[in-house]
């Protein structure tokens, strides 16, 4: 029987995963601090956890505000979890939620072997965690999430931040960059697929469709019936997922599921 333990259960993605899957599989919240290994050890043993999904961690903004806490929570805790799991006879499947920000910008779609070049402390800690997991644990799945969106998203994310700025009639400075947006419900479905199909290794999780940030802002303005005040800058970067590996494992997107829609 699968018993899924999740940290960061109050997070945007963690909460959506729980709400979407709580009637299908047994999911138990780890409610303590992810840095508290004594409590986590008790949780894993007492609840007989077979799969552990780490949704916990500091955001990019909070990482930039507190570097030492970012390193402790986003990397050192992962290292401690892996070291502990290796001591167990029945080793849980460890699903690590990573980010597309470990990649370098590219005009081509990014596959799991594309050039890595994290450009923030947040992304650097994610990549360090990935490397430690890959070098020290066998039963893992690393999911590199692209730009996740959906209802009730915190203000620290791009779309709610743009909604706020449009409503306040602030001038939005944006460049010609292209990004890959995927709905949180699809992310939850992919995580369930990874668990059920026992897929290990590194997997991109995105829509595979590139959208300019300028067009996203225009779409938001249309939806809320307010014209955005936009100043377009010349810089341009592109980060879009190549999903051949995910789809080769058997995952099938629903009709229009790759389309951006708020």
N, C-alpha and C positions, 0 to 999 in steps of 0.2 A: 504493500500500500504506500502510495506517495504521500508524504507529509512535508509540505512546503513551509519553511521558515522564512520570514522576510524582515529585514531591517529597514528603517526609514519608511515605515508604513503610513506615516502622515504626509509623505512627500507627494508631489503631483502625480508622478508616474506610479509610485508604489501604491497609493490609494486607489487609482484607477484599475490597476492590475487586480487588487483585492476585490473591488466591487464587481468587476466583470467575471471573476472566476470563483468566488466564494461558494457558489452553489454546485460547482463542477468538481472541485478538488479541495482537499483539506489544507487550508492556509492558516498559519499561526503567526501572530505578530510578536516580534522581539521588541519589547517596549523600553528596554534599558539603553544606556549609552553604548554605542558600538565600540567605544574604547574600553569598556568594562569587560575584560576577558573572563573574569571569574563568573560573572552573571551569564555571559554568552555560553560558556562551557556547561553550566547548569541547564540552560535552555535547550541546547542541542541534545544533551543526554536525556533529560526528563521528558521532552516532547518527541523523542525518537525521530529527529529531523532527517529526512532523506535527501532533501534539496534545500539549499540556502541561497536566497537572492539578496544581494546587497544593494538596496536602494539608498542607503544612508550615505551622507557625505555633504561637504560644504559646497555651495554654488560658486561659480566663477567670481561673483562680486564679493562674497564672504571670504574667499581665498585671498583676494587682493587686499582685503582689510586686515586679515590675521594670518600671516604666513606660517607661523609655527603651529597654529591650530589646524590649518589646512594640511600640513605635512602629517600631523598626528592622526587626523581623522580620515584623510583621503588616501594615505599610503601606509603608515605604520600599523593601523588597525587591520588592513588587508594582509599585511605580512604576518601579523599575530594569528589571524584566522587560519591562514594556510598552514602555518607551523602547527597549530592545534589540530586541524583536520588530518594532518599527516600522522598523528599519533593514534588516531581512531582505527579500530578494526574495520568498521563499516564507514567508509569515507563518503560524506554527502557530496552530491553534485553541487559545485560552487558556480553560481551564475553571477558574473561581475558585470555591472552596468558601466560601460565606458562611454566614450564620446568620439564624434567625428573630428573634434578639434585636435586629435593626435596627428592628423594628416596635414601634409603641406597642401597649399592651393594648387589646383591643376585644371587645365582646360579640358582634360579628359575625365571621364567618370572614374571614381576612386574604388579600386578593389582592395581586398584585405592585404595585399602585398605592395600596395602603393607606398610612395615615399612618406616617411613619418617626420614631422617637424612641428611639435607642439610650440605654441607661441604665447603661452600663459602658464602661471603656476598651476592652475586648475588642470590644464591639459597635461602638463608635465607629470603631475602626481598620478593621473590616470594611466599614463604610459608606463611609469615606473611600476605601478601596481600590476599592469598587464604583464610586464616582463618577469616580475617576481612570480606571478601565478604560473606562467608558461614554463618557467625554469624549475619550479619546485612542486608542482601538483599536476596530476594526470586527469582527474575527473572534473573538468571545468568547461564553461562556455563563456566567452567574452563577447558582449554585444556592444558594438560601436554604434550608438544612437546618433542619428542626424537631428535636424531641428524638429523637436516634438512640440505639438500644439494641441489644444482642446479646451473644453469648458473648464472654468474655475482655475485657470492657470495663474500662478503668482505674478506680480508686477515685474519681477526680475527677468522675465522672459520677453522675447522680442514683441510678440503680437499684443499682449496686454499693455506693454509699454507704449506701443504705437497708438493704441486705442485711447489711452490716457492723454497723450500729447495732441492727438487730433481733436479730442473733446475740449481741451484747454486752449486750442487754437495756437499751439506753439509751432514755431518753425522747425521742421524735421530735416536735419542734414543727413543725407543718405548718398551712398555711391552707387555704382552700376553693378555691384556684386550679385552673384547668383548663388542661391542656396537650395537645399533639398528639405522640404517640409513633410513630416509624416504625422498623422493623427494618433493621439495617445491610445485610442481604442485598437488601432491596428498594431501598435507596439505591444499592447497587452496580449493580443492574439498571437503575435509572433513568439513572445516569451512562452506562452502555453504550448505552442508548436514545438519549440526547442526542448521543453521538458518532456512532452509526450513521445517525441521521436528520438530522444536521448542523443541530441546533436551536441558535439563537443567542438572546441577550437574557437577561432575568432570569426565572427559573423557581422557583416554590415546590416544595419536596420534603418532603412530609409524608404522613400517612395521611388527613387531612381529618376525623379523629374526635377529639372532645374528651373527655378523661378527667380526672377529678379526681385530684389527687395523693394524696388520702386513699384513694381506691379502688385506686390503684396499690400503695400500701403494704400495704393489706389483701390484695391479690392475691399480693404477694411473701410475706407471712406465711403464707398458705395453701400456697404452693408449697414453702416450706422447713419447714413444719409448726411454726411458732413464732408466738405471738401478739405483734404489735407493741404497744409502749407509746407511744400517740399522744396528744399534746395539741393539740387543734384550735384555731387562732387565727381571728379574725373576718375578716381581710383576704381579698379575692378578686380575682384577675386572670385573664384568659383570652387565650391565644394559640393559635389553631387555624388551619390552612392551608385556603385555598380552592384547590382543585386543578383548577379549570375549564381554565386555560391548559395545564397539563401534559396533561390528558386530551384536550383539543382537538387536541393535536399527534399523538395516536394512541396514547399510553401506556395500557395496560390492566392493572389490578391483577388478580392471581390471586385465586381464591376464598379468602376468610379472610385475605388478605394485609394488609388494613387493621386486622385485629384485634390487640390487644395480647396477646402470649404469650411468657413467658420460660421 
